[in-house]
Amino acid sequence: MERQIEKRLREIDEEIRKIEKKYGMSYKEFYNHVEGDMSPLLEKFDPDEIMDDLQKLITLLDEKEKLLKKLGVDANLFAELDDDWVKIFP
């Protein structure tokens, strides 16, 4: 079972790398652009395509987090995405 999980984790990481390569930035930067200023993304990509890739990324991160927890790794990948945010309100 552990081997299957590790194999799937490698596949997920590869899918995430494809998104990163497509947009020329880390998945965290991509996420933050979508949640904040999308204008750099809209210069080259269609809004529907961006939103489809965001949904794919969220699904991949959710699956990765669940698999890591099955391996005993405490992961909160979505909290890590929020670490880079500048909070306007306390």
C-alpha positions as YAML, in Angstrom:
chain: A
units: angstrom
residues:
- id: 1
  name: MET
  ca: [0.00, 0.00, 0.00]
- id: 2
  name: GLU
  ca: [2.80, 2.41, 0.89]
- id: 3
  name: ARG
  ca: [4.40, 1.91, -2.53]
- id: 4
  name: GLN
  ca: [1.14, 2.72, -4.26]
- id: 5
  name: ILE
  ca: [0.79, 5.91, -2.25]
- id: 6
  name: GLU
  ca: [4.36, 6.95, -3.02]
- id: 7
  name: LYS
  ca: [3.80, 6.24, -6.72]
- id: 8
  name: ARG
  ca: [0.65, 8.36, -6.74]
- id: 9
  name: LEU
  ca: [2.48, 11.15, -4.90]
- id: 10
  name: ARG
  ca: [5.13, 11.17, -7.65]
- id: 11
  name: GLU
  ca: [2.37, 11.34, -10.28]
- id: 12
  name: ILE
  ca: [0.72, 14.24, -8.47]
- id: 13
  name: ASP
  ca: [4.04, 16.09, -8.24]
- id: 14
  name: GLU
  ca: [4.52, 15.59, -12.00]
- id: 15
  name: GLU
  ca: [1.06, 17.01, -12.72]
- id: 16
  name: ILE
  ca: [1.82, 20.02, -10.51]
- id: 17
  name: ARG
  ca: [5.14, 20.52, -12.34]
- id: 18
  name: LYS
  ca: [3.23, 20.57, -15.65]
- id: 19
  name: ILE
  ca: [1.08, 23.42, -14.36]
- id: 20
  name: GLU
  ca: [4.17, 25.25, -13.10]
- id: 21
  name: LYS
  ca: [5.91, 24.83, -16.45]
- id: 22
  name: LYS
  ca: [2.84, 25.98, -18.37]
- id: 23
  name: TYR
  ca: [2.58, 29.22, -16.40]
- id: 24
  name: GLY
  ca: [6.30, 29.71, -15.80]
- id: 25
  name: MET
  ca: [5.95, 30.01, -12.02]
- id: 26
  name: SER
  ca: [5.59, 27.92, -8.89]
- id: 27
  name: TYR
  ca: [2.15, 26.60, -8.06]
- id: 28
  name: LYS
  ca: [2.09, 28.95, -5.05]
- id: 29
  name: GLU
  ca: [2.73, 31.95, -7.30]
- id: 30
  name: PHE
  ca: [0.07, 30.72, -9.73]
- id: 31
  name: TYR
  ca: [-2.45, 30.30, -6.91]
- id: 32
  name: ASN
  ca: [-1.68, 33.74, -5.50]
- id: 33
  name: HIS
  ca: [-2.09, 35.36, -8.94]
- id: 34
  name: VAL
  ca: [-5.47, 33.71, -9.39]
- id: 35
  name: GLU
  ca: [-6.58, 34.74, -5.92]
- id: 36
  name: GLY
  ca: [-5.16, 38.24, -6.30]
- id: 37
  name: ASP
  ca: [-3.99, 39.96, -9.49]
- id: 38
  name: MET
  ca: [-4.77, 37.73, -12.46]
- id: 39
  name: SER
  ca: [-3.66, 40.28, -15.05]
- id: 40
  name: PRO
  ca: [-0.22, 38.67, -15.67]
- id: 41
  name: LEU
  ca: [-1.95, 35.34, -16.36]
- id: 42
  name: LEU
  ca: [-4.61, 36.89, -18.59]
- id: 43
  name: GLU
  ca: [-1.95, 38.29, -20.91]
- id: 44
  name: LYS
  ca: [-1.26, 34.77, -22.21]
- id: 45
  name: PHE
  ca: [-4.13, 32.54, -21.10]
- id: 46
  name: ASP
  ca: [-7.91, 32.38, -21.34]
- id: 47
  name: PRO
  ca: [-9.75, 32.92, -18.03]
- id: 48
  name: ASP
  ca: [-11.60, 29.59, -18.33]
- id: 49
  name: GLU
  ca: [-8.31, 27.76, -18.90]
- id: 50
  name: ILE
  ca: [-6.81, 29.44, -15.83]
- id: 51
  name: MET
  ca: [-9.78, 28.50, -13.67]
- id: 52
  name: ASP
  ca: [-9.71, 24.91, -14.96]
- id: 53
  name: ASP
  ca: [-6.02, 24.67, -14.05]
- id: 54
  name: LEU
  ca: [-6.71, 26.19, -10.63]
- id: 55
  name: GLN
  ca: [-9.39, 23.57, -9.97]
- id: 56
  name: LYS
  ca: [-7.00, 20.84, -11.11]
- id: 57
  name: LEU
  ca: [-4.28, 22.21, -8.80]
- id: 58
  name: ILE
  ca: [-6.63, 22.33, -5.82]
- id: 59
  name: THR
  ca: [-7.77, 18.76, -6.49]
- id: 60
  name: LEU
  ca: [-4.15, 17.57, -6.75]
- id: 61
  name: LEU
  ca: [-3.10, 19.34, -3.55]
- id: 62
  name: ASP
  ca: [-6.09, 17.95, -1.68]
- id: 63
  name: GLU
  ca: [-5.30, 14.40, -2.82]
- id: 64
  name: LYS
  ca: [-1.61, 14.87, -1.99]
- id: 65
  name: GLU
  ca: [-2.43, 16.10, 1.50]
- id: 66
  name: LYS
  ca: [-4.69, 13.10, 2.16]
- id: 67
  name: LEU
  ca: [-2.07, 10.65, 0.89]
- id: 68
  name: LEU
  ca: [0.68, 12.23, 2.98]
- id: 69
  name: LYS
  ca: [-1.53, 11.90, 6.05]
- id: 70
  name: LYS
  ca: [-1.98, 8.19, 5.29]
- id: 71
  name: LEU
  ca: [1.83, 7.95, 5.40]
- id: 72
  name: GLY
  ca: [1.85, 9.70, 8.78]
- id: 73
  name: VAL
  ca: [3.07, 13.04, 7.44]
- id: 74
  name: ASP
  ca: [1.22, 16.00, 8.91]
- id: 75
  name: ALA
  ca: [0.68, 18.23, 5.88]
- id: 76
  name: ASN
  ca: [-1.45, 21.32, 5.48]
- id: 77
  name: LEU
  ca: [-0.70, 22.36, 1.90]
- id: 78
  name: PHE
  ca: [-3.47, 24.93, 1.74]
- id: 79
  name: ALA
  ca: [-2.20, 26.76, 4.82]
- id: 80
  name: GLU
  ca: [1.19, 26.95, 3.11]
- id: 81
  name: LEU
  ca: [-0.47, 28.72, 0.19]
- id: 82
  name: ASP
  ca: [-1.86, 31.32, 2.57]
- id: 83
  name: ASP
  ca: [1.55, 31.92, 4.20]
- id: 84
  name: ASP
  ca: [2.56, 34.17, 1.31]
- id: 85
  name: TRP
  ca: [-0.53, 36.34, 1.54]
- id: 86
  name: VAL
  ca: [-0.27, 39.83, 2.93]
- id: 87
  name: LYS
  ca: [-3.19, 40.20, 5.30]
- id: 88
  name: ILE
  ca: [-4.98, 43.54, 5.02]
- id: 89
  name: PHE
  ca: [-7.17, 43.04, 8.06]
- id: 90
  name: PRO
  ca: [-5.81, 41.70, 11.36]
...
